[in-house]
Amino acid sequence: MKFPQKITNSLLAALVGVSLTTAAILPARAEAFDILSGAIAIASVAAQYSYLDKQVNYLNNDSKGRQEMMASTKKKYGVNEDPAANAMLERIMTRLSASIAQTDPTIREQPYSYFVNNQKTFNAFCTLGHNMSVNIGLFNVLNYNEDEIAFVVGHEMGHGQRNDPADGVKKQMPITLLAALYQSQNPNAASVISSQVLANIGTAKGVTLPMEKRADKSAFEYCSRAGYNVGAGAAVWQRVIEKMGVSKEGFVSEIFNPSDHPGNISRRDNYNENITDWSNDVVKVDKETGMISVYNQKIGKPAPYASMSTLERAYLVAGNLAAVYHDKGTSKAALTATNRDGIIYLGDQDVITVSPKDNGAAWVNKLNAANQTK
C-alpha cells in the first residue's frame, strides 16, 4: 500500500494550488507553514508505508523471514501430531501444489510450509510466506473426509497464490503502530508485524468479498485438476450449514462468516453449479431435496449415512457422476452402471457406496435408463 510518486506529487501540487489561490487572504508565513506541513505529512506517511512494505516483504518472501513466521505460528497455535491428519494434509498439499504448478509455476519457487495445529475449532489459514495451517478441529468436523478438507485447503492456497495475506496485512496494520515502528526504526519490526498478523488470524480482517470469491473459484480449479471429488465443495458448505443449525459454538471460526464474506448458502449453491458445469450440464442436484438428476431424469436421493445427511452425500455422489460426464468423448462402456460388492459404478467410476437404506438396484436401473435416453 505504498503511495506512488505520481500520487504524492499530485497531493503536493494540490496543496500548493490551494495555497496560491488563497494567497491574498493568508499571511505569507501561514502559507509557507501550510505547504511545509502538508509536504512533511505526506512524505512521512509514504515513508511509513515503504517501511511496512519492507518488513512484510521480508516475512513473505525472504527464506529466513518465512521461517521466522512459521516458527511464530507454530508457537502460538501448537503442533498436533495426529498421524492420520498429518498424512492427509501432506497428500493434499502435494496434490494441490502439483495442480497449481500446471498453470502457476511460481509455486515451485515458493512452496508451502504447513502443519496441523491444536485448535479445536473449524478453521484453516494461510499466512505470510506461504505458511499454511489446518486446525485439528476441521479434521474432526469433516470426519477426515479428504475430498472436503482439500477444498478448504485449496481455498487457503487460492489466497496464498494471489498474495492476499500480505495485501491484507498492509490494509489492516494500525496506523499508530506503523508510525511508532517507523519513528523508532525498530530493528525487531518484522517480529512486531508477525505478532500483529497472528493476532488477527481468524478475524478475517483485511480479507474482502472479492478475495473470498476468487479463493473459492481457485479451490474448485485446484481440486478438480488434482482429481478430488468436484462435489466436495458443495458438500463442505452443506455440512457447515447443518452444523451451524445445531450450534455455532466451537464449529466455525469468524473467518467463515464475517459480513463481507459470501454466505454459506451462496457458497454451497455456487459449488453446486460448478458440479453441473463440470458435467457438461448433465448432472444436477436439487438443493432442497438432494434428488440427483442425469439428463433431466431423476436417479435418486442418497439416504443419510454415518455422519452425513442426504444432501451432503448427494453432492459427493453428484461429483462422482460429474467425473464421468466431464469428458464429452465418454464411451458407451463408461455409461453402463453396475453394482459390484455394494458399490455402484458407472463404467469404472465409483458413484455411491450402497448403505443399508439405499436401493442399489434402483440406482443401477435408473442410471442405465437415463443414459439410454441420451
Secondary structure by P-SEA (a helix, b strand, c coil): ccccaaaaaaaaaaaaaaaaaacccccaaaaaaaaaaaaaaaaaaaaaaaaaaaaaaaacccaaaaaaaaaaaaaaccccccaaaaaaaaaaaaaaaaaaaccccccccbbbbcccccccccccccccccbbbbbaaaaaaacccaaaaaaaaaaaaaaaaaaaaaaaaaacccaaaaaaaaaacccaaaaaaaaaaaaaccccccccaaaaaaaaaaaaaaaaaaccccaaaaaaaaaaaaaaaacccccccccccccccccaaaaaaaaaaaaaaaaccccccccccccccccccccccccccccccaaaaaaaaaaaaaaaaccccccccccbbbbccccccccccccccccccccaaaaaaaaaaaaaac
